[in-house]
Amino acid sequence: MALRDFLEERRQFSVAKLCALRENIQKANFPSDCAVVINGSFARGDATLESDVDYFVLHERSEDNLPELKTLIKEKMPEVIADAGLRSPSAGGAFAEAESLEQFLCNVGGTQDPNDKLTRRMLLMLEGDWLTNEALVNRARSELVNSVYIKDLNDHQLARFFLNDLVRYWRTIGVDFAFKTGEGSNPKPWGIRNLKLLFSRKLIYFSGILMAAETVQRTTACKKERLLELSRMTPIARVSEVCGAEADRLIDYYATFLQKMSNPDFRVLVESTKEDRLTHSQDFRALKDLGQHFSWELDRVLNARYGHRHPIHHALVF
């Protein structure tokens, strides 16, 4: 199957499963003061049957009314996901958790801004979609941009607050990788997380860099509008919209990664792959090598889209 046909097949599959999840969750009578936000491959439009349904819940309710919501998350959401023939997210971490909209928007970068909160915030901007209460999800994203990421900036400035949060998120993923695959009480499979870091995590980071770069030489209102416009797209659509045909090769590299990961035999192989290079299969090593070419292509496209005098290059270093 041609790579672009494969990507379109993944997109259609993801959309169909999103529709099924929305129908199932509607029957669960989720409260109107809550919004279920979906992340991960289903939100990115590149899911397979092996993909988890990563989600979190934003709400506008008092502490007294939280037990009911937590019960819904613990008992109803697994049923909703299973009825769609899909898998719930792994226990712990940033997903299958509830956070008030007020908490979500405050203390960004402060002492009460742990990795889980950072993850939810960035994924809303980079790949978030709705399962319930689309209006609340859109409002959360809009308030994040308007009240946190972009305030009064000169026309020539880029959205550095957003970019700094993005870089912090990317570096946190890199630092956490070693812990989550080695030191934790329940280590994650090294091979599959390593490939995801090389491809899907890197793609969403790169697409976020484009979002920040696109805010240069615009009024404050236009910066907000552009950031919100791009945040509502999937990472692949965002890269294509900003970079056009210049991004064709990097998208083909990414499609090759997805195609390999959709092969059940290869996925089993990857899930059992350890850090020791001497044990790596030829197929795993080949995809790792492709990941390096993917990185080089991301760098080439960034420089092709934005000349060396563009402030995004300086901002990424300093």
C-alpha positions as a Markdown table, in Angstrom:
| # | Residue | x | y | z |
|---|---|---|---|---|
| 1 | Met | 0.0 | 0.0 | 0.0 |
| 2 | Ala | 1.3 | 3.5 | -0.9 |
| 3 | Leu | 2.4 | 5.5 | 2.1 |
| 4 | Arg | -0.2 | 8.3 | 1.6 |
| 5 | Asp | -3.0 | 5.7 | 1.1 |
| 6 | Phe | -1.9 | 4.1 | 4.4 |
| 7 | Leu | -2.0 | 7.5 | 6.2 |
| 8 | Glu | -5.5 | 8.1 | 4.9 |
| 9 | Glu | -6.6 | 4.7 | 6.0 |
| 10 | Arg | -5.3 | 5.4 | 9.5 |
| 11 | Arg | -7.1 | 8.8 | 9.5 |
| 12 | Gln | -10.4 | 7.2 | 8.5 |
| 13 | Phe | -10.0 | 4.5 | 11.1 |
| 14 | Ser | -9.2 | 7.1 | 13.8 |
| 15 | Val | -12.2 | 9.2 | 12.8 |
| 16 | Ala | -14.6 | 6.2 | 12.9 |
| 17 | Lys | -13.4 | 5.2 | 16.3 |
| 18 | Leu | -13.7 | 8.8 | 17.6 |
| 19 | Cys | -17.3 | 8.8 | 16.4 |
| 20 | Ala | -17.9 | 5.5 | 18.2 |
| 21 | Leu | -16.4 | 6.7 | 21.4 |
| 22 | Arg | -18.5 | 9.9 | 21.3 |
| 23 | Glu | -21.7 | 7.9 | 20.7 |
| 24 | Asn | -20.8 | 5.5 | 23.6 |
| 25 | Ile | -19.9 | 8.2 | 26.0 |
| 26 | Gln | -23.1 | 10.1 | 25.3 |
| 27 | Lys | -25.0 | 7.1 | 26.6 |
| 28 | Ala | -23.0 | 7.3 | 29.8 |
| 29 | Asn | -24.6 | 10.7 | 30.6 |
| 30 | Phe | -21.3 | 12.5 | 31.3 |
| 31 | Pro | -22.1 | 15.8 | 33.3 |
| 32 | Ser | -22.4 | 19.0 | 31.2 |
| 33 | Asp | -19.9 | 20.8 | 33.4 |
| 34 | Cys | -17.1 | 18.4 | 32.3 |
| 35 | Ala | -15.2 | 17.8 | 29.1 |
| 36 | Val | -13.4 | 14.6 | 28.2 |
| 37 | Val | -10.3 | 15.5 | 26.1 |
| 38 | Ile | -8.8 | 12.7 | 24.0 |
| 39 | Asn | -5.1 | 12.7 | 23.1 |
| 40 | Gly | -2.6 | 10.3 | 21.6 |
| 41 | Ser | -2.9 | 8.5 | 18.2 |
| 42 | Phe | -6.7 | 8.7 | 18.0 |
| 43 | Ala | -6.6 | 12.5 | 18.3 |
| 44 | Arg | -3.6 | 12.7 | 15.9 |
| 45 | Gly | -5.5 | 10.6 | 13.3 |
| 46 | Asp | -2.9 | 7.9 | 13.1 |
| 47 | Ala | -4.3 | 5.2 | 15.4 |
| 48 | Thr | -4.3 | 1.4 | 15.0 |
| 49 | Leu | -6.2 | -1.3 | 16.9 |
| 50 | Glu | -3.2 | -1.5 | 19.3 |
| 51 | Ser | -3.5 | 2.1 | 20.3 |
| 52 | Asp | -4.6 | 3.2 | 23.8 |
| 53 | Val | -7.3 | 5.7 | 24.3 |
| 54 | Asp | -5.4 | 8.4 | 26.2 |
| 55 | Tyr | -7.8 | 11.0 | 27.7 |
| 56 | Phe | -8.2 | 13.4 | 30.6 |
| 57 | Val | -11.2 | 15.3 | 32.0 |
| 58 | Leu | -11.5 | 19.1 | 32.5 |
| 59 | His | -14.3 | 20.2 | 34.8 |
| 60 | Glu | -16.0 | 23.2 | 36.4 |
| 61 | Arg | -17.3 | 21.8 | 39.7 |
| 62 | Ser | -16.6 | 22.1 | 43.4 |
| 63 | Glu | -14.6 | 19.6 | 45.4 |
| 64 | Asp | -17.9 | 18.3 | 46.9 |
| 65 | Asn | -19.0 | 17.1 | 43.5 |
| 66 | Leu | -15.8 | 15.4 | 42.5 |
| 67 | Pro | -16.5 | 11.9 | 43.9 |
| 68 | Glu | -19.2 | 11.3 | 41.3 |
| 69 | Leu | -16.9 | 12.4 | 38.5 |
| 70 | Lys | -14.1 | 10.2 | 39.7 |
| 71 | Thr | -16.5 | 7.2 | 39.8 |
| 72 | Leu | -17.5 | 7.9 | 36.2 |
| 73 | Ile | -13.8 | 7.9 | 35.2 |
| 74 | Lys | -13.0 | 4.8 | 37.1 |
| 75 | Glu | -16.1 | 2.7 | 36.2 |
| 76 | Lys | -17.8 | 4.2 | 33.1 |
| 77 | Met | -14.9 | 5.2 | 30.9 |
| 78 | Pro | -13.4 | 1.7 | 30.7 |
| 79 | Glu | -16.8 | 0.4 | 29.6 |
| 80 | Val | -17.1 | 3.2 | 27.0 |
| 81 | Ile | -13.7 | 2.4 | 25.6 |
| 82 | Ala | -14.1 | -1.4 | 25.7 |
| 83 | Asp | -17.5 | -1.1 | 23.8 |
| 84 | Ala | -15.6 | 0.6 | 21.0 |
| 85 | Gly | -13.2 | -2.3 | 20.9 |
| 86 | Leu | -10.3 | -0.3 | 22.2 |
| 87 | Arg | -7.9 | -0.2 | 25.2 |
| 88 | Ser | -7.9 | 2.1 | 28.2 |
| 89 | Pro | -4.7 | 4.1 | 29.0 |
| 90 | Ser | -2.1 | 2.7 | 31.2 |
| 91 | Ala | -2.6 | 3.2 | 34.9 |
| 92 | Gly | -1.0 | 6.3 | 36.5 |
| 93 | Gly | 0.6 | 9.2 | 34.6 |
| 94 | Ala | -1.3 | 12.1 | 33.1 |
| 95 | Phe | -4.3 | 10.3 | 31.7 |
| 96 | Ala | -7.6 | 9.1 | 33.1 |
| 97 | Glu | -7.5 | 12.0 | 35.6 |
| 98 | Ala | -9.7 | 15.0 | 36.3 |
| 99 | Glu | -8.5 | 18.6 | 36.6 |
| 100 | Ser | -10.6 | 21.7 | 37.1 |
| 101 | Leu | -10.3 | 24.4 | 34.4 |
| 102 | Glu | -9.2 | 26.9 | 37.0 |
| 103 | Gln | -6.3 | 24.6 | 38.1 |
| 104 | Phe | -5.5 | 23.9 | 34.5 |
| 105 | Leu | -5.0 | 27.6 | 33.7 |
| 106 | Cys | -3.1 | 28.7 | 36.8 |
| 107 | Asn | 0.4 | 28.2 | 38.3 |
| 108 | Val | 1.9 | 27.5 | 34.9 |
| 109 | Gly | 5.6 | 27.0 | 35.6 |
| 110 | Gly | 5.1 | 27.4 | 39.3 |
| 111 | Thr | 5.7 | 25.0 | 42.2 |
| 112 | Gln | 2.4 | 23.2 | 41.6 |
| 113 | Asp | 3.0 | 22.5 | 37.9 |
| 114 | Pro | 4.2 | 18.9 | 37.9 |
| 115 | Asn | 4.9 | 16.8 | 34.8 |
| 116 | Asp | 1.4 | 15.4 | 34.5 |
| 117 | Lys | -0.1 | 18.8 | 34.4 |
| 118 | Leu | 2.4 | 20.0 | 31.9 |
| 119 | Thr | 1.6 | 17.0 | 29.7 |
| 120 | Arg | -2.1 | 17.6 | 29.7 |
| 121 | Arg | -1.6 | 21.3 | 28.9 |
| 122 | Met | 0.8 | 20.7 | 26.0 |
| 123 | Leu | -1.2 | 17.8 | 24.5 |
| 124 | Leu | -4.4 | 20.0 | 24.5 |
| 125 | Met | -2.4 | 22.4 | 22.4 |
| 126 | Leu | -0.6 | 19.9 | 20.2 |
| 127 | Glu | -3.0 | 17.1 | 19.6 |
| 128 | Gly | -6.1 | 17.5 | 21.8 |
| 129 | Asp | -9.6 | 16.7 | 20.6 |
| 130 | Trp | -13.0 | 16.3 | 22.3 |
| 131 | Leu | -15.1 | 13.3 | 23.3 |
| 132 | Thr | -17.7 | 15.4 | 25.3 |
| 133 | Asn | -18.4 | 19.1 | 25.6 |
| 134 | Glu | -16.6 | 20.5 | 22.5 |
| 135 | Ala | -17.4 | 24.0 | 23.7 |
| 136 | Leu | -15.6 | 23.6 | 27.0 |
| 137 | Val | -12.5 | 22.1 | 25.3 |
| 138 | Asn | -12.4 | 25.0 | 22.8 |
| 139 | Arg | -12.8 | 27.5 | 25.7 |
| 140 | Ala | -10.0 | 25.8 | 27.7 |
| 141 | Arg | -7.7 | 26.1 | 24.7 |
| 142 | Ser | -8.7 | 29.7 | 24.0 |
| 143 | Glu | -8.2 | 30.8 | 27.6 |
| 144 | Leu | -4.8 | 29.1 | 27.7 |
| 145 | Val | -3.7 | 31.0 | 24.6 |
| 146 | Asn | -5.3 | 34.3 | 25.7 |
| 147 | Ser | -4.4 | 34.4 | 29.4 |
| 148 | Val | -1.2 | 32.4 | 29.5 |
| 149 | Tyr | 0.7 | 32.1 | 26.3 |
| 150 | Ile | 0.1 | 35.4 | 24.5 |
| 151 | Lys | -0.4 | 38.7 | 26.2 |
| 152 | Asp | 0.9 | 42.0 | 25.0 |
| 153 | Leu | 3.7 | 41.4 | 22.5 |
| 154 | Asn | 5.3 | 43.5 | 19.8 |
| 155 | Asp | 4.4 | 42.6 | 16.3 |
| 156 | His | 7.9 | 41.2 | 15.6 |
| 157 | Gln | 8.0 | 39.0 | 18.7 |
| 158 | Leu | 7.1 | 35.3 | 18.7 |
| 159 | Ala | 5.1 | 33.5 | 21.4 |
| 160 | Arg | 8.1 | 32.7 | 23.6 |
| 161 | Phe | 6.0 | 31.7 | 26.6 |
| 162 | Phe | 4.4 | 29.0 | 24.5 |
| 163 | Leu | 7.7 | 28.0 | 23.0 |
| 164 | Asn | 9.4 | 27.8 | 26.4 |
| 165 | Asp | 6.6 | 25.6 | 27.7 |
| 166 | Leu | 6.9 | 23.4 | 24.6 |
| 167 | Val | 10.6 | 23.0 | 24.9 |
| 168 | Arg | 10.2 | 22.2 | 28.6 |
| 169 | Tyr | 7.7 | 19.5 | 27.7 |
| 170 | Trp | 10.0 | 18.0 | 25.0 |
| 171 | Arg | 13.0 | 17.9 | 27.3 |
| 172 | Thr | 10.9 | 16.5 | 30.1 |
| 173 | Ile | 9.9 | 13.6 | 27.8 |
| 174 | Gly | 13.6 | 13.0 | 27.1 |
| 175 | Val | 14.6 | 13.0 | 30.7 |
| 176 | Asp | 11.7 | 10.9 | 31.8 |
| 177 | Phe | 12.4 | 8.2 | 29.2 |
| 178 | Ala | 15.2 | 6.6 | 31.1 |
| 179 | Phe | 13.3 | 6.5 | 34.4 |
| 180 | Lys | 10.1 | 5.2 | 32.9 |
| 181 | Thr | 11.9 | 2.4 | 31.0 |
| 182 | Gly | 14.3 | 1.5 | 33.7 |
| 183 | Glu | 14.0 | 2.7 | 37.3 |
| 184 | Gly | 10.2 | 2.8 | 37.9 |
| 185 | Ser | 8.4 | 0.2 | 39.9 |
| 186 | Asn | 6.7 | -0.9 | 36.7 |
| 187 | Pro | 9.1 | -0.2 | 33.8 |
| 188 | Lys | 7.6 | 0.5 | 30.4 |
| 189 | Pro | 8.8 | -1.5 | 27.3 |
| 190 | Trp | 12.0 | 0.2 | 26.1 |
| 191 | Gly | 11.8 | -0.5 | 22.4 |
| 192 | Ile | 8.4 | 0.8 | 21.6 |
| 193 | Arg | 8.8 | 3.9 | 23.7 |
| 194 | Asn | 12.2 | 4.6 | 22.1 |
| 195 | Leu | 10.7 | 4.5 | 18.6 |
| 196 | Lys | 7.8 | 6.7 | 19.7 |
| 197 | Leu | 10.3 | 9.2 | 21.0 |
| 198 | Leu | 12.1 | 9.2 | 17.7 |
| 199 | Phe | 8.9 | 9.6 | 15.6 |
| 200 | Ser | 5.5 | 10.5 | 17.1 |
| 201 | Arg | 6.8 | 12.5 | 20.1 |
| 202 | Lys | 9.3 | 14.3 | 17.8 |
| 203 | Leu | 6.6 | 15.1 | 15.2 |
| 204 | Ile | 4.3 | 16.8 | 17.7 |
| 205 | Tyr | 7.2 | 18.8 | 19.1 |
| 206 | Phe | 8.3 | 19.9 | 15.7 |
| 207 | Ser | 4.7 | 20.9 | 14.8 |
| 208 | Gly | 4.6 | 23.0 | 18.0 |
| 209 | Ile | 7.8 | 24.8 | 16.9 |
| 210 | Leu | 6.0 | 25.7 | 13.7 |
| 211 | Met | 3.1 | 27.1 | 15.8 |
| 212 | Ala | 5.4 | 29.4 | 17.7 |
| 213 | Ala | 7.3 | 30.4 | 14.6 |
| 214 | Glu | 4.1 | 31.4 | 12.8 |
| 215 | Thr | 3.3 | 34.0 | 15.5 |
| 216 | Val | 6.2 | 36.3 | 14.3 |
| 217 | Gln | 5.4 | 39.6 | 12.6 |
| 218 | Arg | 1.7 | 39.6 | 13.6 |
| 219 | Thr | -0.4 | 41.8 | 15.9 |
| 220 | Thr | -1.3 | 40.3 | 19.3 |
| 221 | Ala | -4.8 | 39.5 | 18.0 |
| 222 | Cys | -3.4 | 37.8 | 14.9 |
| 223 | Lys | -0.8 | 35.8 | 17.0 |
| 224 | Lys | -3.7 | 34.4 | 19.1 |
| 225 | Glu | -5.8 | 33.6 | 16.1 |
| 226 | Arg | -3.0 | 31.8 | 14.3 |
| 227 | Leu | -1.9 | 29.9 | 17.4 |
| 228 | Leu | -5.5 | 28.7 | 18.0 |
| 229 | Glu | -6.0 | 27.9 | 14.3 |
| 230 | Leu | -3.0 | 25.7 | 14.2 |
| 231 | Ser | -3.7 | 24.1 | 17.6 |
| 232 | Arg | -7.0 | 22.7 | 16.3 |
| 233 | Met | -5.2 | 20.7 | 13.6 |
| 234 | Thr | -3.6 | 17.3 | 13.9 |
| 235 | Pro | 0.2 | 17.4 | 13.8 |
| 236 | Ile | 0.4 | 16.0 | 10.3 |
| 237 | Ala | -2.2 | 18.5 | 9.0 |
| 238 | Arg | -0.4 | 21.3 | 10.8 |
| 239 | Val | 3.0 | 20.5 | 9.3 |
| 240 | Ser | 1.4 | 20.2 | 5.8 |
| 241 | Glu | -0.5 | 23.5 | 6.2 |
| 242 | Val | 2.6 | 25.4 | 7.2 |
| 243 | Cys | 5.3 | 23.8 | 5.1 |
| 244 | Gly | 3.4 | 22.5 | 2.1 |
| 245 | Ala | 5.1 | 20.2 | -0.3 |
| 246 | Glu | 8.4 | 20.9 | 1.5 |
| 247 | Ala | 7.2 | 18.5 | 4.2 |
| 248 | Asp | 6.4 | 15.5 | 1.9 |
| 249 | Arg | 9.5 | 13.5 | 2.6 |
| 250 | Leu | 9.3 | 13.8 | 6.4 |
| 251 | Ile | 5.6 | 12.8 | 6.3 |
| 252 | Asp | 6.6 | 9.8 | 4.2 |
| 253 | Tyr | 9.2 | 8.9 | 6.9 |
| 254 | Tyr | 6.5 | 9.2 | 9.5 |
| 255 | Ala | 4.1 | 7.1 | 7.5 |
| 256 | Thr | 6.8 | 4.4 | 7.2 |
| 257 | Phe | 7.1 | 4.3 | 11.0 |
| 258 | Leu | 3.3 | 4.0 | 11.4 |
| 259 | Gln | 3.1 | 1.2 | 8.8 |
| 260 | Lys | 5.8 | -0.8 | 10.5 |
| 261 | Met | 4.2 | -0.3 | 13.9 |
| 262 | Ser | 0.8 | -1.5 | 12.6 |
| 263 | Asn | 2.4 | -4.9 | 11.7 |
| 264 | Pro | 1.4 | -7.2 | 14.7 |
| 265 | Asp | 4.6 | -9.3 | 14.4 |
| 266 | Phe | 6.9 | -6.2 | 14.3 |
| 267 | Arg | 5.0 | -4.7 | 17.3 |
| 268 | Val | 5.5 | -7.8 | 19.4 |
| 269 | Leu | 9.2 | -7.7 | 18.4 |
| 270 | Val | 9.5 | -4.1 | 19.4 |
| 271 | Glu | 7.7 | -4.5 | 22.7 |
| 272 | Ser | 10.3 | -7.2 | 23.7 |
| 273 | Thr | 13.3 | -5.2 | 22.5 |
| 274 | Lys | 15.6 | -4.1 | 25.4 |
| 275 | Glu | 18.2 | -1.3 | 25.6 |
| 276 | Asp | 21.2 | -3.6 | 24.9 |
| 277 | Arg | 22.2 | -2.9 | 21.3 |
| 278 | Leu | 23.6 | -6.3 | 20.8 |
| 279 | Thr | 20.1 | -7.8 | 21.1 |
| 280 | His | 18.5 | -5.5 | 18.5 |
| 281 | Ser | 17.0 | -7.1 | 15.4 |
| 282 | Gln | 17.9 | -5.9 | 11.9 |
| 283 | Asp | 14.3 | -4.6 | 11.5 |
| 284 | Phe | 14.4 | -2.6 | 14.7 |
| 285 | Arg | 17.8 | -1.2 | 13.9 |
| 286 | Ala | 16.6 | -0.2 | 10.4 |
| 287 | Leu | 13.7 | 1.8 | 11.8 |
| 288 | Lys | 16.0 | 3.4 | 14.4 |
| 289 | Asp | 18.2 | 4.5 | 11.5 |
| 290 | Leu | 15.2 | 5.9 | 9.7 |
| 291 | Gly | 14.4 | 7.9 | 12.8 |
| 292 | Gln | 17.8 | 9.6 | 12.4 |
| 293 | His | 16.9 | 10.5 | 8.8 |
| 294 | Phe | 13.5 | 11.8 | 10.1 |
| 295 | Ser | 15.3 | 14.1 | 12.5 |
| 296 | Trp | 17.6 | 15.4 | 9.8 |
| 297 | Glu | 14.6 | 16.1 | 7.5 |
| 298 | Leu | 12.8 | 17.9 | 10.3 |
| 299 | Asp | 15.8 | 20.2 | 10.7 |
| 300 | Arg | 16.0 | 20.7 | 6.9 |
| 301 | Val | 12.4 | 21.6 | 6.6 |
| 302 | Leu | 12.6 | 24.1 | 9.5 |
| 303 | Asn | 15.4 | 25.9 | 7.9 |
| 304 | Ala | 13.8 | 25.8 | 4.5 |
| 305 | Arg | 10.6 | 27.3 | 5.9 |
| 306 | Tyr | 12.3 | 29.9 | 8.1 |
| 307 | Gly | 15.5 | 31.6 | 6.9 |
| 308 | His | 18.5 | 31.8 | 9.3 |
| 309 | Arg | 17.5 | 35.3 | 10.4 |
| 310 | His | 14.1 | 34.2 | 11.6 |
| 311 | Pro | 13.9 | 34.5 | 15.4 |
| 312 | Ile | 12.7 | 30.9 | 15.9 |
| 313 | His | 16.3 | 29.7 | 15.5 |
| 314 | His | 17.7 | 32.1 | 18.2 |
| 315 | Ala | 14.7 | 31.4 | 20.5 |
| 316 | Leu | 15.3 | 27.6 | 20.4 |
| 317 | Val | 18.9 | 28.0 | 21.6 |
| 318 | Phe | 18.5 | 31.0 | 23.9 |
